[in-house]
Amino acid sequence: MKEALYYERNEDKTVTCRLCPHRCRIALGKRGLCAVRENRAGTLFGMNYGRVSSIALDPVEKKPLYHFHPGEFILSVGSVGCNLSCLFCQNWSISKEVETPTQAMGAPEIIAQAKRLGSFGIAYTYNEPFISYEFVLETAARAKEAGLKNVLVTNGYVAQEPLEEVLPYVDAMNIDLKSIRDEFYRKVCGGHVAEVQRTIEAAVPRCH
């Protein structure tokens, strides 16, 4: 685990997470809606830091992306947890079953594996990458230095400030706009469509 970025300590020992629009106020010993950011003695920790549930070399078209390194392969990496609660989730076994078995992998190991396998980059996918924020930010920055591309496959449910911090390291994003109806987002996904639209608007001019 690692101390989280983007949170505030409150006088009553609760913490307010500022990573995503939910802005969870988390009591001692409890976790936010994502189920992986936990308040320990008034400090917020990312409990899924360096925990890899899934890793595979995929065709980049599987992300899917349009004319981004077509025909090439990318190393896909995922952890556990998600900050939405979509009733149709196909990866619920890692997005909601956060105690699922994982392996410990650091950024240098993932980057080395990507290079060894001939991947042109790293895709942060399978679960929601933004709730693995500290690990994704660190790995993406190191991968960029190593000459690799970074791809986020995301629900887009993230606050503006953390989004702006990570965008300089991101080369492409697949932002899953699940509906344009806010009622659908509220009832089926547990969020608001306007937040995802804002992420799309911010990302389009910044990613390739």
Buried (B, 14 or more C-beta within 10 A) or exposed (E): BBEBBBBEEBEEEBBBBBBBBBEBBBEEEBBBBBBBBBBBEEEBBBBBBBBBBBBBEBEBBBBEBEEBBEEBBBBBBBBBBBBBBBEEBEBBEBBBBBEBEBEEBBBEBBBEBBBEEEBBBBBBBBBBBBBBBBBBBBBBBBBBEBEBBBBBBBBBBBBEEBBEBBBEBBBBBBBBEBEEEBEEBEEBBBBBBEBBBBBEEBBEEEBE
